[in-house]
Amino acid sequence: MRNRRRWKRVLIGAFAGCAVLADAGASAAAAAVSSEQLAISTPPAGSAAWIQDHSFGRSLPDPATTTPAAAAAFFASLAPTELDRLIQDYPLVVGNYDGAPLDLRYRANRIALAAERDQARTRAADRKLDSDTRALAVSRANDVEHLLAPDRQILAFDPRGRGLVSEVWGDLADAERVSVLVPGSDADLGHHDQAADPLRSPAGMARALYAEERHQAPGTRTAVISWTGYVTPSGLGPDAATSRLADVAAPRLERLLAGLKETTRPDAPPSLLCHSYGSVVCGTAAPDIPRAAASPSDTSGITDLMVFGSPGMGVQSTTELGAGVHVWATRNPSDWIGNVPFLEVGGLGHGADPTASGFGSEQISSARAVGHNGYFSEGTDSLHNFAAISLGHYQDVLRPNPNQ
């Protein structure tokens, strides 16, 4: 037992150490020793009171057990005045309820965000609190205030822990093509939208993809979701080397997609763009999200799954992901993730390299992308390819140059 623990520590150090050395930055070194994160697997705050509320003359559906299809039917059965009551009394429940009408979720989340901002401002002004706590409250209030801008469409918001937030670009209810960005480590409320370095943030990546889709197909109605609906690893510590957080995240991603099936009508299943640790989440969820095509030649039911900057998907090949997914993979030569060991031993590591020739993915170019977070930079092959695949324009996908 003692040797096993020692071996685990060695492997964790190897994963974090390789990443830190490759990144060669003080911030990465500090991140490698970050503490483990507490995964959020429970329904949103307010769910207990919601279940106990019988004032509507019926039981309200349990957010922990109700399917998105049943949730859609429930919300459709309510009168406008009843819907208004629910979002006022239970904004966090309604705002996070997969299967609820999209406009209702947007409205509920504005209420929840305003309440969180006001609470944070109160904490920031409370002189009985220490300076660090007040400073964190100021930061939280500022982060939330940005999301209350009139043009923001917040699909989900959970203030617990580091904060979870999912945002929409485009008209999701009317979109012909829908893309879902699943980010990796350090994605949370505070890092959702970073003005100083936007393409490091889920919001910046989603904006870039949405703009590229509109550039390539201005006549196609598209929507992009940046989905930070799970607790991500913080830095490059032990959480990044195991699937623990991905195991909790996968059912949440599956519920999101099931909810979109009830509330959107795209021409094809939503495409998934899985960055870094997000590809572990996508790999874990993949067997339970495909929608089988009617025949081998019918691609209308295939889920396009793009992985980039991936440490692995928790599998040895695409055959383990189930039928109905098409995996596209890329990693640029300057991405430090290529120096992380591609293996899985005793629960540590994430399996084979998705860009390896025997993995079964379709390789795409990421020429001109630089580093681990450069895949959405303007003019890169990767950004072009992400949009082309999301649009279903497979003939426009750029392949790697074998001479480079």
C-alpha positions in Angstrom: 0.0 0.0 0.0 2.8 2.4 0.9 4.6 1.7 -2.4 1.3 2.2 -4.3 0.8 5.7 -2.7 4.4 6.5 -3.5 3.9 5.5 -7.1 0.8 7.6 -7.3 2.7 10.7 -6.0 5.4 10.1 -8.6 2.9 9.9 -11.4 1.1 13.0 -10.3 4.4 14.8 -10.1 5.3 13.6 -13.5 2.1 14.9 -15.1 2.2 18.3 -13.3 6.0 18.5 -13.7 6.0 17.9 -17.4 3.3 20.5 -17.9 5.1 23.1 -15.7 8.4 22.6 -17.4 6.8 22.9 -20.9 5.0 26.0 -20.0 8.0 27.4 -18.2 6.1 30.0 -16.3 5.9 31.0 -12.6 2.1 30.9 -12.8 2.2 27.3 -14.0 4.5 26.3 -11.3 2.2 27.8 -8.7 -0.8 26.1 -10.3 0.8 22.7 -10.1 0.5 22.7 -6.3 -3.1 23.9 -6.2 -5.5 22.1 -4.0 -8.2 19.6 -5.2 -11.5 21.1 -6.2 -14.9 20.2 -4.8 -17.0 19.0 -7.7 -20.6 20.2 -7.9 -23.0 17.3 -8.6 -26.1 18.5 -6.7 -29.0 20.5 -8.1 -28.8 24.3 -7.9 -29.3 26.2 -4.7 -33.0 26.6 -3.9 -34.0 23.2 -5.1 -35.0 21.9 -1.6 -37.5 24.8 -1.1 -38.7 24.3 -4.7 -39.6 20.7 -4.1 -41.4 21.6 -0.9 -43.5 24.3 -2.6 -47.0 23.1 -3.2 -48.6 26.5 -3.7 -49.1 25.8 -7.4 -51.6 23.1 -6.7 -49.1 20.4 -7.9 -45.7 19.1 -7.1 -42.8 20.9 -8.8 -40.5 18.5 -10.6 -37.4 17.5 -8.8 -34.4 19.1 -10.5 -32.2 16.1 -9.4 -34.3 13.4 -11.1 -36.5 15.1 -13.8 -35.5 14.5 -17.4 -35.1 17.5 -19.7 -38.1 16.2 -21.7 -40.3 16.1 -18.6 -39.1 19.5 -17.6 -40.0 20.9 -21.0 -43.5 19.5 -20.7 -43.9 20.9 -17.2 -42.9 24.4 -18.1 -45.1 24.3 -21.2 -48.0 23.6 -19.0 -47.7 26.7 -16.9 -49.4 30.1 -17.4 -47.3 33.2 -18.0 -48.1 34.4 -14.5 -47.0 31.1 -13.0 -43.7 31.3 -14.9 -43.1 34.8 -13.6 -43.6 33.6 -10.1 -41.2 30.8 -10.5 -38.4 32.9 -11.9 -38.9 35.5 -9.1 -39.0 32.9 -6.3 -36.5 30.4 -7.7 -34.2 32.1 -10.2 -31.3 29.7 -9.6 -33.5 26.6 -10.1 -35.2 27.9 -13.3 -32.0 29.4 -14.7 -30.2 26.1 -14.5 -33.1 23.8 -15.5 -32.2 21.9 -18.7 -35.4 21.6 -20.7 -36.8 25.0 -19.5 -37.6 27.6 -22.3 -34.5 29.5 -23.2 -35.9 33.0 -22.7 -37.2 31.9 -19.3 -33.7 30.8 -18.3 -32.1 34.1 -19.6 -34.6 36.1 -17.5 -34.1 33.9 -14.4 -30.4 34.2 -14.6 -30.5 38.0 -14.8 -32.4 37.9 -11.5 -29.9 35.5 -10.0 -26.9 37.5 -11.2 -28.3 40.8 -9.9 -28.8 39.1 -6.5 -25.3 37.8 -6.5 -23.9 41.2 -7.4 -25.8 42.9 -4.6 -24.7 40.3 -2.1 -21.1 40.6 -3.2 -21.2 44.4 -2.9 -22.6 44.1 0.6 -19.8 41.8 1.6 -17.2 44.2 0.0 -18.5 47.0 2.1 -18.6 45.0 5.4 -15.7 46.3 7.5 -16.1 43.4 9.9 -14.6 41.1 7.2 -10.9 40.9 6.5 -9.4 42.7 3.5 -8.8 39.6 1.5 -12.5 38.6 1.8 -13.6 42.0 0.8 -11.3 42.1 -2.1 -12.7 38.8 -3.4 -16.2 40.2 -3.0 -15.3 43.2 -5.1 -13.9 40.9 -7.8 -17.1 38.7 -7.7 -19.3 41.8 -8.0 -17.3 43.0 -11.0 -17.4 39.7 -12.7 -21.2 39.4 -12.3 -21.8 43.0 -13.3 -20.3 42.4 -16.7 -22.7 39.5 -17.3 -25.7 41.8 -16.7 -25.0 43.9 -19.8 -28.1 44.0 -22.0 -26.6 41.9 -24.8 -25.5 39.0 -22.6 -27.5 35.7 -22.8 -26.7 33.7 -19.7 -27.9 30.1 -20.1 -26.8 28.9 -16.7 -25.3 30.5 -13.6 -24.3 28.9 -10.3 -22.6 31.1 -7.7 -21.3 28.2 -5.6 -17.6 27.8 -5.2 -15.6 29.5 -8.0 -18.8 30.0 -9.9 -20.2 28.3 -13.0 -21.5 30.2 -16.0 -22.7 29.3 -19.5 -23.3 31.9 -22.2 -24.9 32.0 -25.6 -24.0 33.9 -28.8 -26.6 34.0 -31.5 -30.3 33.0 -31.5 -30.1 29.6 -29.9 -33.8 28.9 -30.3 -33.8 29.5 -34.0 -30.2 28.3 -34.9 -29.7 25.9 -37.8 -26.3 24.9 -36.4 -25.3 24.9 -32.7 -21.8 24.6 -31.2 -20.9 23.9 -27.6 -17.5 24.8 -26.3 -16.3 22.7 -23.4 -13.3 24.4 -21.7 -10.5 23.0 -19.7 -8.6 23.9 -16.5 -9.2 27.2 -14.7 -12.5 28.0 -16.4 -14.9 29.6 -13.9 -16.9 32.7 -13.3 -13.8 34.8 -12.7 -12.1 33.6 -15.8 -15.2 33.4 -18.1 -14.4 36.6 -19.9 -10.9 38.2 -19.8 -10.5 41.5 -21.6 -6.7 41.5 -21.3 -6.3 38.1 -23.0 -9.7 37.2 -24.4 -8.8 34.0 -26.3 -7.7 32.4 -23.0 -11.3 32.6 -21.8 -14.4 30.5 -22.7 -16.3 33.7 -23.7 -13.4 34.9 -25.9 -13.2 31.5 -27.7 -16.9 31.4 -28.2 -17.0 34.9 -29.6 -14.2 34.1 -32.1 -16.0 30.9 -33.2 -19.3 32.7 -33.7 -17.7 35.5 -35.7 -15.9 32.9 -37.9 -19.0 31.0 -38.5 -20.8 34.1 -39.6 -17.9 35.0 -41.8 -17.9 31.6 -43.5 -21.7 31.3 -43.8 -23.4 34.6 -43.3 -26.7 33.2 -44.4 -26.7 30.3 -41.9 -28.3 30.8 -38.5 -25.8 29.7 -35.9 -25.4 29.8 -32.1 -22.4 29.1 -29.9 -22.5 28.1 -26.2 -19.6 28.5 -23.9 -20.4 25.8 -21.3 -18.6 26.1 -18.0 -21.2 23.8 -16.4 -18.7 21.8 -14.3 -16.0 22.5 -11.8 -12.7 22.5 -13.7 -9.2 21.7 -12.4 -7.4 24.6 -10.9 -4.0 24.8 -12.4 -2.0 21.7 -13.2 -2.3 19.8 -9.9 -3.6 16.3 -9.2 -7.1 17.1 -10.5 -5.7 17.7 -14.0 -4.2 14.2 -14.0 -7.3 12.3 -13.1 -10.8 11.9 -14.4 -12.5 12.6 -11.1 -13.9 16.0 -12.1 -14.7 14.8 -15.6 -16.7 11.9 -14.2 -19.0 14.4 -12.4 -19.1 16.7 -15.4 -20.1 14.2 -18.0 -23.7 13.7 -16.8 -24.1 17.4 -16.6 -23.0 17.8 -20.2 -25.3 15.0 -21.2 -28.2 16.9 -19.5 -27.3 20.1 -21.3 -27.4 18.3 -24.7 -30.7 16.5 -23.8 -32.1 19.9 -22.8 -31.0 21.5 -26.1 -32.8 18.7 -27.9 -36.0 19.9 -26.3 -35.5 23.6 -26.7 -33.6 24.0 -30.0 -34.1 22.7 -33.6 -30.8 22.6 -35.3 -30.3 20.7 -38.6 -27.8 18.3 -36.9 -26.8 17.5 -33.3 -24.8 20.2 -31.6 -21.1 20.0 -32.3 -18.7 19.8 -29.4 -15.4 21.7 -29.2 -13.4 20.2 -26.3 -10.3 22.1 -25.2 -7.6 20.6 -22.9 -9.2 18.9 -19.9 -12.6 19.5 -21.6 -11.7 16.7 -24.0 -11.6 14.4 -21.0 -15.1 15.5 -20.2 -16.2 15.0 -23.8 -14.6 11.5 -23.9 -16.3 10.5 -20.7 -19.7 11.7 -21.9 -19.4 10.5 -25.5 -20.9 7.0 -25.2 -24.1 8.5 -23.8 -24.6 11.5 -26.1 -24.6 10.1 -29.7 -27.8 10.0 -31.7 -27.5 7.1 -34.1 -27.7 7.9 -37.8 -30.4 6.2 -39.8 -27.9 4.5 -42.1 -24.1 4.4 -42.6 -24.4 7.0 -45.3 -26.6 9.3 -43.3 -24.5 11.8 -41.3 -27.4 14.0 -40.1 -27.3 12.2 -36.7 -23.6 12.2 -36.2 -22.1 14.4 -33.4 -19.0 16.2 -34.5 -16.5 16.2 -31.6 -13.4 18.4 -32.0 -10.6 18.0 -29.5 -7.6 20.3 -29.4 -4.8 20.8 -26.8 -6.0 17.4 -25.4 -4.2 15.4 -22.7 -6.3 12.4 -23.8 -10.0 11.5 -23.8 -9.8 8.7 -21.2 -9.8 6.0 -23.9 -7.3 4.2 -26.2 -9.2 4.8 -29.4 -12.4 6.2 -30.8 -14.0 2.8 -30.8 -14.5 3.2 -27.0 -16.5 6.4 -27.5 -19.5 4.6 -29.0 -21.2 4.9 -32.4 -22.5 8.2 -33.6 -19.5 10.5 -32.9 -17.0 11.8 -35.4 -13.8 12.8 -33.7 -11.6 15.6 -35.2 -8.3 16.3 -33.5 -5.4 18.7 -33.6 -2.5 20.0 -31.6 -0.1 22.6 -32.7 3.7 21.9 -32.3 4.1 24.7 -29.7 1.4 23.4 -27.4 3.0 22.2 -24.2 0.3 19.6 -23.7 2.3 17.5 -26.1 4.9 16.9 -23.5 2.5 15.4 -21.0 2.6 11.6 -20.9 -0.2 10.0 -22.8 -1.0 7.0 -20.6 -3.4 5.8 -17.9 -2.0 4.0 -14.9 -4.0 3.4 -11.7 -6.5 6.1 -12.4 -3.9 8.7 -13.4 -3.6 10.0 -16.9 -6.1 10.2 -19.7 -5.2 7.5 -22.2 -3.9 7.7 -25.7 -3.0 10.8 -27.7 -6.1 11.8 -29.8 -3.8 13.1 -32.5 -1.9 9.8 -32.8 -2.4 7.9 -36.1 -3.8 4.8 -34.4 -6.4 6.6 -32.3 -9.1 6.8 -35.0 -9.7 10.5 -35.1 -9.6 12.6 -38.3 -6.6 15.0 -38.2 -7.1 18.7 -39.0 -4.6 21.5 -39.3 -4.0 24.1 -36.6 -1.3 25.9 -38.6 -0.4 29.4 -37.2 -1.9 28.6 -33.8 0.6 29.2 -31.0 0.7 27.7 -27.6 -2.0 25.9 -25.6 -4.6 28.7 -25.9 -4.0 30.0 -29.4 -6.4 27.8 -31.3 -9.0 30.5 -31.8 -6.7 33.3 -33.0 -7.7 35.0 -36.1 -6.1 33.6 -39.3 -5.4 30.2 -37.8 -6.3 27.0 -39.6 -7.8 25.7 -36.4 -10.3 28.5 -36.1 -11.2 28.1 -39.8 -11.6 24.3 -39.3 -13.7 24.6 -36.1 -16.2 26.8 -37.9 -16.2 24.7 -41.0 -16.9 21.5 -39.1 -19.5 23.2 -36.9 -21.3 24.4 -40.1 -21.1 21.0 -41.6 -18.9 22.2 -44.4 -16.6 19.2 -44.3 -15.2 19.9 -47.8 -13.7 23.1 -46.5 -11.7 21.5 -43.7 -7.9 22.1 -44.0 -5.7 19.1 -43.4 -2.2 19.0 -41.8 0.7 19.6 -44.2 2.8 16.4 -44.0 5.9 18.4 -45.0 5.8 20.6 -41.9 
